[in-house]
């Protein structure tokens, strides 16, 4: 998610340069800087295409479109190799307004930036595979990027990195830190607070790599499917913490809109990869507000709540099949679920009782206050703010929830408890 923050800053920087040229582009000159206006608009569209139609991304795209339209005349003059003769009052007014708006959005972008981290910081590897298919026909992994089939999902696999790879990463980071320390001492500067906190929060990768060599083989594969109010990336901090403990974690985004999550009510599909999460979050937040104020829920929120649970359970079955196809028919699995009732999940556990060790409901952890939305304190500070919490660089909540999950799994593995004893996600 940190890449989306950098992409947004790039779009805003291009907008600011376009608007600021009023002050440094002289008259009787060709105006090539006007080309940055369509470039900013294109960059904002790419951000939405890659990370979805989040509110901040939509605002930046709308502003970049306005800047593009404001500079259409300048682009025509540039294509005709005409010189800038003067800036009209209307153009100057629009440019100043757009500059102020870009600076305001820049402040919001910085305030709500995600926490910067890499899987290698935790001694973990991340593999991304593209999927094709639907919930009705089943999903399969695309082994080649350019295939005639349509991409309808992504599968993410987190696992502890091999000891030699971790040692190389640690040595590389140590060399980088020594070089940075020498440069800092020479220049008399200090590192930014965010970077310092980022390095302080990193674990001892070598220690965890050794732990994997001793205990990682018998651990079950943990499966997690986000609801429509989150994406797999919003659970990545939790997945990294589990993988750090020696587990292989599989999570996936399934965005084939069959069956439909909710009815389409505008001219484009809200039930799609780009708009599903943003629209679902808005409905879920409206439902939470209605619950607090004891007012009736909106019909759309009721429809989302009813359909989301059934579709998420079907996604767990699709992910189970993918896991068994990759790790063998006798692989041991464990479900990590978030805001999914036992009524929806128990039939699936019974169907795969030879493989499924049990499941753990993340929302049962009291400290996990953003249940259903993922670990947004690290991945989506704006949604975290709307939920009454804030950006957290310490990774305390995902680490704590991963520890609780590990306790349940270890009890099942060591004591060989039957599935029925841990199906409710609690120790007895």
Secondary structure, 3 states (H helix, E strand, C coil): CHHHHHHHHHHHHHHHHHHHHHHHCCCCCCCHHHHHHHHHHHHHHHHHHHHCCCHHHHHHHHHHHHHHHHCHHHHHHHHCCCCCCCCCHHHHHHHHHHHHHHHHHHHHHHHCCCCCCCHHHHCEEEEEEEEEEECCCEEEECCCCCCCCCCCEEEEEEEECCHHHHHHHHHHHHHHHHHHHHHHHHHCCCCCHHHHHHHHCCCCHHHHHHHHHHHCCCCCEEEEECCCCCCHHHHHHHHHHHHHCCCCEEEEEECCCCCCCCCCCCCCCCCCCCCHHHHHHHHHHHHHHHHHHCCCCCHHHHHHHHHHHHHHHHHHHHHHHHHHHHHCCCCCEEEEECCCCHHHHHHHHHHCCCCEEEEEEHHHCCCCCCCCCCCHHHHCHHHHHHCCCCCCCCCHHHHHHHHHHHHHHHHHHHHCCCHHHHCCCCCC
